[in-house]
Amino acid sequence: MAGNERLTRKIGAPWSGAAAWASILDDGSLELELFDHSQEAASSLGGDVAWIYGVQPRQLARLMTLLDVADEAALLAAFAERFPHIHAVRDWLRGEAIPFSEKFDSQA
């Protein structure tokens, strides 16, 4: 996690040896982070890695409307409760045409 979160919730990870979080950052943006510390990551990618998806603050109201939630805490709870893992959230964002950035950190 980036260290500038004002609200964070653990969400599902798509495989064993990984962990995922959804966070509202100090600037109001949404960050979804998948941290892979599995043996497969270490052997094929040389160590722990992370994927970070970012959604701009102006999109949060639309996300809350689509998920029928009232606030940021409920938004993060919806990601944890309604989606089996972070990739399902990412795919849902794509399906709803919510723009997001994607970064890969090979030195996580």
Backbone hydrogen bonds, N-H to C=O, Kabsch-Sander energy under -0.5 kcal/mol:
donor,donor_aa,acceptor,acceptor_aa,energy
6,R,24,I,-2.9
7,L,24,I,-1.4
9,R,22,A,-2.5
11,I,20,A,-2.2
18,A,15,W,-1.0
19,A,35,F,-2.3
20,A,11,I,-0.7
21,W,33,E,-2.0
22,A,9,R,-2.8
23,S,31,E,-2.8
24,I,7,L,-2.8
25,L,23,S,-0.6
25,L,29,S,-2.8
26,D,4,N,-2.5
28,G,25,L,-2.4
30,L,55,V,-2.6
31,E,23,S,-3.0
32,L,53,Y,-3.0
33,E,21,W,-2.6
34,L,51,W,-2.9
35,F,19,A,-3.2
35,F,33,E,-0.5
36,D,34,L,-0.6
36,D,49,V,-3.2
37,H,17,G,-2.5
37,H,35,F,-0.7
42,A,38,S,-1.9
43,S,39,Q,-2.6
44,S,40,E,-2.8
45,L,41,A,-2.4
46,G,42,A,-0.8
47,G,41,A,-1.3
49,V,36,D,-2.0
50,A,105,D,-2.0
51,W,34,L,-2.4
52,I,103,K,-2.7
53,Y,32,L,-3.2
54,G,101,S,-1.8
55,V,30,L,-2.7
59,Q,56,Q,-2.0
60,L,57,P,-1.6
63,L,59,Q,-2.2
64,M,60,L,-2.6
65,T,61,A,-2.1
66,L,62,R,-2.8
67,L,63,L,-2.2
68,D,64,M,-0.5
68,D,65,T,-0.9
69,V,64,M,-2.5
75,L,71,D,-1.9
76,L,72,E,-2.3
77,A,73,A,-2.1
78,A,74,A,-2.2
79,F,75,L,-1.8
80,A,76,L,-1.8
81,E,77,A,-2.6
82,R,78,A,-2.7
83,F,79,F,-0.9
86,I,12,G,-2.0
88,A,85,H,-0.9
89,V,85,H,-1.4
90,R,86,I,-2.8
91,D,87,H,-2.6
92,W,88,A,-2.0
93,L,89,V,-2.6
94,R,90,R,-2.1
95,G,91,D,-2.5
96,E,92,W,-2.1
97,A,94,R,-1.4
98,I,93,L,-2.7
101,S,54,G,-2.5
103,K,52,I,-2.6
105,D,50,A,-3.3
106,S,104,F,-0.6
108,A,48,D,-0.8
108,A,105,D,-0.8
